[in-house]
Amino acid sequence: MVRLFRAPWSTNVERVALALAHKGVEVESVTISYEDRSAVEAVSGQGLVPVLDDDGVIVSDSTRILRHLEATRPDPPLFPRDAARRAEMDVFLEWFNEVWKGPPNAIEEALETDDPGLAAVAVHARRLDAWLDLFDAMLDGRPYLFGDFSAADCAAFPFLKFPLLRDPADDELFHRLLAEYQSLAGRPRLAAWIERVDAHPRV
């Protein structure tokens, strides 16, 4: 039995939900509230989601879960079979998690203070906006970031979708910032990619 511990509107959970559906894995969902994380803490020792319970094997962290799914269920693939292309995707995932997330996290942290330092916010906002050109360029002549639908799309889509797709009931500040500080103007390939990935199923 495969169980996925999740929370409403979680970007990192959506990464895994896309991957599980792509792999055709049937799951039992365990939805936690942000006020009571005891269910996920009991299985993983910490309160963050997603957590995957794969027949007793506990895997936390969305990127680690993507790699676990690829290792245990290689077809259909989410990572390139070619070693060089696999290395490129590994670098992309590391960059997205460790570098790309920096500006929106910094903006959120600044705006939650009494003195947000708007000049610094503007610097981070420009960097976040400029990186959208990178994603748009990656999509030149191909439908997905690495050609075929892959872990890269699963990882990036939940964060890049907000200018086009946002649940009105989702009032999280971080998600509102991603909607407000990312513009799809002049980036038609990126807008089309968001719609394309959104058409994929989730568990």
Secondary structure per residue as TSV (DSSP state, phi and psi in degrees):
chain	resnum	aa	ss	phi	psi
A	1	M	-	360.0	138.9
A	2	V	E	-112.7	124.9
A	3	R	E	-118.1	138.0
A	4	L	E	-116.4	118.8
A	5	F	E	-87.3	125.9
A	6	R	E	-141.6	169.0
A	7	A	-	-139.9	152.9
A	8	P	T	-58.8	137.8
A	9	W	T	64.2	14.3
A	10	S	-	-72.5	123.2
A	11	T	H	-64.6	-40.7
A	12	N	H	-69.7	-32.8
A	13	V	H	-66.2	-39.4
A	14	E	H	-62.8	-34.7
A	15	R	H	-52.9	-50.1
A	16	V	H	-72.1	-36.1
A	17	A	H	-62.2	-38.4
A	18	L	H	-65.4	-44.4
A	19	A	H	-65.9	-43.6
A	20	L	H	-62.3	-42.4
A	21	A	H	-65.6	-40.2
A	22	H	H	-60.7	-37.9
A	23	K	H	-80.7	-8.8
A	24	G	T	73.1	29.6
A	25	V	-	-89.7	126.3
A	26	E	-	-84.4	133.6
A	27	V	-	-131.1	156.7
A	28	E	E	-102.4	122.9
A	29	S	E	-89.2	136.9
A	30	V	E	-119.2	104.1
A	31	T	E	-91.1	124.3
A	32	I	-	-103.1	160.7
A	33	S	-	-99.9	156.3
A	34	Y	S	-70.1	-17.8
A	35	E	S	-85.1	-24.3
A	36	D	-	-134.3	101.4
A	37	R	-	-103.7	15.9
A	38	S	H	-61.5	-34.3
A	39	A	H	-64.3	-44.3
A	40	V	H	-76.6	-32.9
A	41	E	H	-62.6	-34.6
A	42	A	H	-65.6	-31.0
A	43	V	H	-97.7	-26.4
A	44	S	H	-118.1	-10.7
A	45	G	S	80.0	5.2
A	46	Q	S	-151.2	168.1
A	47	G	-	-102.9	8.3
A	48	L	-	-87.6	149.2
A	49	V	S	-118.5	154.8
A	50	P	-	-83.8	156.2
A	51	V	E	-132.0	134.4
A	52	L	E	-110.1	128.0
A	53	D	E	-106.1	99.3
A	54	D	E	-99.6	83.8
A	55	D	T	53.6	45.0
A	56	G	T	97.5	-14.4
A	57	V	E	-88.7	117.4
A	58	I	E	-96.9	123.8
A	59	V	E	-127.5	124.4
A	60	S	E	-113.3	165.6
A	61	D	S	80.1	125.8
A	62	S	H	-61.3	-42.2
A	63	T	H	-68.0	-39.3
A	64	R	H	-63.2	-36.2
A	65	I	H	-66.2	-41.2
A	66	L	H	-58.9	-43.6
A	67	R	H	-67.0	-38.5
A	68	H	H	-62.6	-43.7
A	69	L	H	-62.4	-39.4
A	70	E	H	-67.0	-38.6
A	71	A	H	-69.9	-34.9
A	72	T	H	-96.1	-20.6
A	73	R	-	-140.8	76.0
A	74	P	-	-68.1	-16.9
A	75	D	S	-120.7	136.6
A	76	P	S	-69.8	148.8
A	77	P	-	-73.0	152.5
A	78	L	S	-115.4	-11.7
A	79	F	S	-123.0	147.3
A	80	P	-	-61.7	145.8
A	81	R	S	-78.7	-30.5
A	82	D	S	-67.6	131.1
A	83	A	H	-62.1	-40.2
A	84	A	H	-67.1	-42.8
A	85	R	H	-68.2	-34.6
A	86	R	H	-62.7	-41.4
A	87	A	H	-64.0	-39.6
A	88	E	H	-60.7	-42.4
A	89	M	H	-68.1	-37.7
A	90	D	H	-59.5	-42.3
A	91	V	H	-64.3	-42.5
A	92	F	H	-60.4	-46.7
A	93	L	H	-63.0	-40.8
A	94	E	H	-64.0	-44.3
A	95	W	H	-62.0	-45.5
A	96	F	I	-62.0	-45.0
A	97	N	I	-71.3	-38.7
A	98	E	I	-99.6	-24.0
A	99	V	I	-112.6	-55.2
A	100	W	I	-57.8	-40.8
A	101	K	T	-67.9	-14.2
A	102	G	H	-58.5	-55.3
A	103	P	H	-59.5	-49.0
A	104	P	H	-64.1	-34.7
A	105	N	H	-65.2	-39.5
A	106	A	H	-67.7	-39.5
A	107	I	H	-63.4	-45.5
A	108	E	H	-60.4	-45.8
A	109	E	H	-61.6	-41.1
A	110	A	H	-66.3	-43.5
A	111	L	H	-73.1	-14.0
A	112	E	T	-86.4	-2.4
A	113	T	S	-98.4	167.1
A	114	D	S	-72.8	-26.1
A	115	D	S	-125.1	86.9
A	116	P	-	-69.4	-15.1
A	117	G	-	63.9	72.2
A	118	L	H	-65.6	-25.9
A	119	A	H	-64.8	-42.8
A	120	A	H	-67.0	-38.6
A	121	V	H	-59.7	-41.3
A	122	A	H	-63.4	-38.0
A	123	V	H	-62.9	-47.6
A	124	H	H	-63.9	-37.7
A	125	A	H	-65.0	-40.3
A	126	R	H	-65.0	-39.3
A	127	R	H	-65.2	-44.0
A	128	L	H	-61.4	-42.4
A	129	D	H	-67.2	-41.5
A	130	A	H	-63.0	-35.0
A	131	W	H	-66.9	-21.4
A	132	L	H	-62.7	-31.0
A	133	D	H	-64.1	-35.2
A	134	L	H	-61.5	-47.8
A	135	F	H	-63.8	-41.2
A	136	D	H	-62.1	-39.9
A	137	A	H	-67.2	-37.1
A	138	M	H	-60.9	-24.8
A	139	L	T	-92.8	6.0
A	140	D	T	-67.9	111.3
A	141	G	T	82.5	7.6
A	142	R	S	-146.8	151.0
A	143	P	S	-78.3	-24.9
A	144	Y	B	-130.4	168.5
A	145	L	T	-58.7	-35.6
A	146	F	T	-115.5	22.7
A	147	G	B	102.0	-76.0
A	148	D	S	-90.9	159.3
A	149	F	S	-57.6	133.5
A	150	S	-	-151.8	-178.4
A	151	A	H	-59.7	-29.1
A	152	A	H	-62.7	-42.1
A	153	D	H	-67.9	-41.3
A	154	C	H	-59.4	-39.5
A	155	A	H	-74.9	-39.3
A	156	A	H	-88.6	-37.6
A	157	F	H	-53.3	-47.0
A	158	P	H	-60.0	-19.6
A	159	F	H	-98.6	-28.8
A	160	L	H	-91.6	-9.2
A	161	K	-	-75.6	-19.3
A	162	F	T	-64.1	-29.2
A	163	P	T	-62.6	-23.0
A	164	L	T	-110.4	-33.2
A	165	L	-	-130.9	119.4
A	166	R	-	-152.4	128.7
A	167	D	-	-68.4	122.7
A	168	P	T	-57.4	-25.1
A	169	A	T	-81.1	-9.8
A	170	D	-	-84.9	108.1
A	171	D	-	-108.3	18.3
A	172	E	-	-67.1	134.4
A	173	L	H	-58.9	-43.8
A	174	F	H	-58.9	-41.1
A	175	H	H	-72.1	-35.8
A	176	R	H	-64.0	-39.2
A	177	L	H	-64.2	-41.0
A	178	L	H	-63.9	-30.5
A	179	A	H	-75.1	-39.4
A	180	E	H	-82.2	-32.0
A	181	Y	S	-100.2	4.3
A	182	Q	-	-120.8	125.7
A	183	S	-	-115.8	137.6
A	184	L	-	-94.8	3.7
A	185	A	T	-60.2	127.0
A	186	G	T	74.8	13.0
A	187	R	-	-129.1	64.2
A	188	P	H	-65.9	-32.6
A	189	R	H	-65.7	-39.3
A	190	L	H	-67.2	-41.8
A	191	A	H	-61.9	-42.1
A	192	A	H	-66.5	-36.8
A	193	W	H	-64.0	-41.7
A	194	I	H	-58.5	-45.8
A	195	E	H	-65.6	-36.6
A	196	R	H	-66.1	-46.7
A	197	V	H	-69.3	-36.3
A	198	D	H	-61.5	-24.9
A	199	A	T	-74.4	-13.4
A	200	H	S	-72.6	147.5
A	201	P	-	-72.8	158.9
A	202	R	-	-125.7	159.2
A	203	V	-	-85.7	360.0
